[in-house]
Amino acid sequence: MSTASVSFRHVWKKFRYGEVHNSLRDLLPALGRRLLHGRSQAAHDLQSGDFWAVRDVSFEVRPGEAIGIIGPNGAGKSTVLKLLTRIVRPTRGGCTVRGRIGALIELSAGFHPDLTGRENIFLQGSIMGMHRGEIATKFDEIVAFAGIPDFIDTPVKRYSTGMHARLGFAIAAHLDPDVLIIDEVLAVGDAAFQQKAFGRIADMRRQQVPLVVVSHQLDRIAQLCTKAILLNRGRVVHSGTAAETIAAYVNTTSSTADAIASDSATRIESMFVNAPGEVPSGGTITVTITGTVRPNWTGTRESVVLRVSSVETGAMVFSTDTALNGMPLPHAGPFTLEVDLQLNVPANVYTIQSLVLDTLTSREVFPGPNAQVNVGAGIAFTGSVQMNPRLRLEEGARAGAAGSSASPVA
């Protein structure tokens, strides 16, 4: 029986807002701050401008299990995968992966554009730890799975985006890993290839390969995963079966911000979406945000931003902010912001995210709470925008009369 497993034990990971030292002038003050505060404190406590991307996250995955990691953009999902693949190290806690890791992340990132598909297969296989003989044994299977036999000796710089993704997935999925880590690759290629890719991953789970899956496609998480965790602002807010965790995600309509070290004068404390249950497409909701502005602050450079993103795809569908609408924040003290939104979008689940933006640098300086809203069917339509159509149909003589009174369109 396989001994491969994943163990994530009380892991914390800290980052710093906008800390990019591209000159000696920037680097020396940063080193001075760290020396002043001491190494131990800098390693464990938040300083001004720091934030926790992952906070006290724990989970385990054993052979035959698949865990789904879901949550809004910025929840910490990709950071968890970077910790598992040792791209970054935890600030606290520990993570262990026993066995050979197969990571389906940024599938075509390692392709050399001037090399052919054939040459890139051998290059990618070598990077993933496969011997040349092993790659040669799997070569025909990889090409057949990718579905690009006629282009295998063509430089990949001439490949379409879909061909890049299909070849990248085929290589990674045929590595025969002990542990498989998947980041948003269940939507590569066209519908037929998506189904084939999903089937390949499901087969690997049945072969007792432990899986860690990050995806906005909640239906795929429900089908593939034996359990799931919901992340919000780096912390696990729900864990359980995939169905239970998805339900908890969809039904979240209020959120409170946690204390973080930030240089922003404006802090968002809570957000509530007045949308109980399911909102019909085209319906209106009210988002209420509360916050405070630090006393003795005289600037007018910060604004409160509200973004709406599709949970299924992660794509932003709408954004607005106080500065854009000519609504300056108070100079000091508490405030309440109410935003009415008409949800002229297709039926789906959407994330509503709040944040504070520095309007001079376009830098996000404080990540506020977020919540979800479930948009159900309204007036039937296809497309990306709900225009609330009103249809009228006349028959017989009345139809001719109605047509004769209308002005022709040039």
Secondary structure as GFF3:
##gff-version 3
##sequence-region A 1 410
A	DSSP	beta_strand	5	16	.	.	.	ID=ss1
A	DSSP	alpha_helix	24	37	.	.	.	ID=ss2
A	DSSP	alpha_helix	39	44	.	.	.	ID=ss3
A	DSSP	beta_strand	50	61	.	.	.	ID=ss4
A	DSSP	beta_strand	66	70	.	.	.	ID=ss5
A	DSSP	alpha_helix	77	84	.	.	.	ID=ss6
A	DSSP	beta_strand	92	98	.	.	.	ID=ss7
A	DSSP	beta_strand	101	104	.	.	.	ID=ss8
A	DSSP	alpha_helix	117	127	.	.	.	ID=ss9
A	DSSP	alpha_helix	132	146	.	.	.	ID=ss10
A	DSSP	three_ten_helix	149	151	.	.	.	ID=ss11
A	DSSP	three_ten_helix	156	158	.	.	.	ID=ss12
A	DSSP	alpha_helix	161	173	.	.	.	ID=ss13
A	DSSP	beta_strand	179	183	.	.	.	ID=ss14
A	DSSP	alpha_helix	191	206	.	.	.	ID=ss15
A	DSSP	beta_strand	211	214	.	.	.	ID=ss16
A	DSSP	alpha_helix	218	224	.	.	.	ID=ss17
A	DSSP	beta_strand	227	232	.	.	.	ID=ss18
A	DSSP	beta_strand	235	240	.	.	.	ID=ss19
A	DSSP	alpha_helix	242	250	.	.	.	ID=ss20
A	DSSP	beta_strand	254	256	.	.	.	ID=ss21
A	DSSP	beta_strand	266	273	.	.	.	ID=ss22
A	DSSP	beta_strand	278	280	.	.	.	ID=ss23
A	DSSP	beta_strand	284	293	.	.	.	ID=ss24
A	DSSP	beta_strand	302	310	.	.	.	ID=ss25
A	DSSP	beta_strand	316	321	.	.	.	ID=ss26
A	DSSP	beta_strand	333	342	.	.	.	ID=ss27
A	DSSP	beta_strand	348	358	.	.	.	ID=ss28
A	DSSP	beta_strand	363	376	.	.	.	ID=ss29
A	DSSP	alpha_helix	396	404	.	.	.	ID=ss30
###
